[in-house]
Amino acid sequence: MRLFLLGFLLTLISCGKATEEEKSAMPRPKGYPAMDIPKHSYQSLEKGHPFSFEISRQAIVKKDSFALSEPHWMYIYYPRWDAFIQLTYKSVGGDRKRLDKMIRDSYILASKHQMKANRIEDAVLTTRDGRKATIIELEGEVATPFQFFATDSTTHFLRGAVYLNTAMKNDSLAPVIRYIKQDALHLIQTLQWK
């Protein structure tokens, strides 16, 4: 009987605090996925649009099938991450009221994410050749963490938004968001109107 009690006591004592090694062997919560982020390299957009710019070699251009009457709407799709930059183009036609409405609509589209965004900031970006573009950055669990628009104020208006087709948290996707955001900024820097 004494041996049984001694064995029972030793078992209880050994069930005390877990060692650091034992703690590290515990199951972990769902982990963050490994992200294979390639180097940036660019190529020119195919011809046939009233604009040109450079896009990532990691992306492919897809026509926006929802905008059949809009021949210059497209997705710059990243198959590796199931993410894309959606681009919508409109002709201003020299109409200042039309341009003002397009700019207002861009801000309205960004503000639709206010419920989930921790912060929304906009800024005017001056490109290397002196053109202006507006960028809108959204922080938080939003579907479009980066949006932008550029115009020449008389003829052309181009709006873009980065979309991520995943349920993962944006903090887990931060490397992908940074990568695509850099590609969007490169697109803006290389944008030329025709």
PENORJO-V20764 format. One record per backbone hydrogen bond with DSSP energy under -0.5 kcal/mol. NH is the residue of the N-H (numbers start at 0). CO is the residue of the C=O. E is the energy in kcal/mol with one decimal. If there is no record, write none. Layout:
nh = (NH/NH)
co = (CO/CO)
e = (E/E)
This chain:
nh = (4/5/6/7/8/9/10/11/12/13/14/15/22/23/24/24/25/35/36/37/42/44/51/54/56/58/59/61/63/64/66/69/70/72/73/74/75/76/76/77/78/80/81/82/83/84/85/85/86/86/87/89/91/92/93/94/95/98/99/100/101/102/103/104/105/106/107/108/109/110/111/112/113/115/116/117/118/120/122/124/124/126/126/129/132/133/134/135/136/137/138/140/141/145/146/147/148/149/150/151/152/156/157/158/159/160/161/162/163/164/165/171/172/173/175/176/177/178/179/180/181/182/183/184/185/186/187/188/189/190/190/191/193)
co = (0/1/2/3/4/5/6/7/8/9/10/12/18/19/20/21/22/33/34/35/54/52/191/42/40/55/76/74/72/62/63/66/68/69/86/61/84/59/74/82/76/77/77/77/162/75/83/160/73/84/158/156/154/154/153/91/93/94/95/96/97/98/99/100/101/102/103/104/105/106/107/109/110/112/112/138/138/136/134/122/132/124/130/126/124/148/122/146/120/144/118/115/139/161/135/159/133/157/131/155/155/89/149/87/147/85/145/83/142/81/163/168/168/170/172/172/173/174/175/176/177/178/179/180/181/182/183/184/185/186/187/51/49)
e = (-2.5/-2.7/-2.5/-2.5/-2.6/-2.3/-2.0/-2.2/-2.4/-2.3/-1.0/-1.5/-2.6/-2.1/-0.8/-0.5/-1.3/-0.6/-1.0/-0.7/-2.5/-2.5/-2.2/-3.0/-2.6/-1.2/-2.6/-2.9/-1.6/-0.9/-1.2/-1.9/-0.7/-1.4/-2.2/-3.3/-2.6/-3.0/-0.9/-3.5/-0.7/-1.1/-1.1/-1.5/-2.3/-1.8/-0.6/-3.0/-3.3/-0.5/-2.6/-2.6/-2.7/-0.7/-3.2/-1.5/-0.8/-2.1/-2.6/-2.1/-2.1/-2.4/-2.5/-2.9/-1.8/-1.8/-2.3/-2.7/-1.8/-2.4/-1.1/-1.6/-2.1/-1.0/-2.0/-3.3/-1.2/-2.7/-2.2/-0.5/-3.8/-0.6/-3.0/-2.1/-2.0/-2.8/-2.9/-3.4/-3.1/-2.4/-2.8/-0.8/-2.0/-0.5/-2.8/-2.6/-2.2/-2.5/-0.6/-1.3/-0.6/-1.4/-2.9/-2.8/-3.0/-1.6/-3.0/-3.4/-1.2/-1.9/-1.5/-0.9/-1.2/-0.6/-0.7/-2.7/-2.7/-1.9/-2.7/-2.7/-2.3/-1.8/-2.5/-2.5/-2.1/-2.3/-2.3/-2.4/-1.9/-0.7/-0.8/-2.6/-2.4)
